[in-house]
Amino acid sequence: MHITHWVPTSDRLPSWPVIDSWRNTDWPGEVTAVRSIPGDVKVIWNDVVRDFLNTDSDYLWSTHEDIQYLPGTLKRLLSWDKTLVSALVFMRHSPVIPHVWSQYEGQGEYYAYRIKDTREWFYKHQTYITFGPYVMEEAPDDSLVQVNFTSTACTLMHRSVLEDMVEFIGEDWFLLDHEVRGGGEDRRFHEIAKAAGHPGYVDRSVGAGHMIGDIATGSADFIAWDSVSTWADTGEPHSQSLEAARAGGGL
């Protein structure tokens, strides 16, 4: 099995913990590293995908330059045998919410974080409330959850996902769609992938964090945020998302 490890980058240099993540992948198979240069996301990122599909590589593994993950992450994501699966990525800024999005029934274009059910999941598995990234030794049965979209900051995608998406969007796999409210290119990517028969999944037994200086965010930062009990955004049908609340003047 051949995996292409892709790191979209900007002008800033990644921190050493991030570089260590790249060095300590802990995957015995063949991995090719590709670092895309700064530029227009709809041009540079799509060029990378196009080049990838011209190889015989089986998977494209996207990890961003400001994301730290632990050895074993790639093995765990592969173990689910899904065509599109991501680690649970925690945001950089407070509130440190994980990127787990689900669509509201009856809310049209609005999406919501799955905050409360993810928080309850961590209370159920308290051993894994930790600062920074983590990989559980054995994934609990309920650790994998299907999502409408998530960040592609630590995402494993089989080449069939990218091949099948061409029927819907041509070779514009990543495009910052300003008409999409919330989520940008990540939301659009997952929506088209799902339409092409490849729904996205998040493995909550694997956490990856955005860097704040030399420290990565993690589940402990998320749990420590106590205002979740008063936030209307629960991830359940018919509840109201933060975005919807702001649009309606509720926040």
Secondary structure by P-SEA (a helix, b strand, c coil): cbbbbbbbbccccccaaaaaaaaacccccbbbbbbbcccccccaaaaaaaaaaaccccbbbbbccccccccaaaaaaaaacccccccccccccccccccbbbbbcccccbbbbccaaaaaaaaaacccccccbbbbcccccccbbbbcccccccccccaaaaaaaccccccccccccccccccaaaaaaaaaaaaacbbbbbcccbbbbbbcccbbbcaaaaaacccccccccccccccccaaaaaaaccc
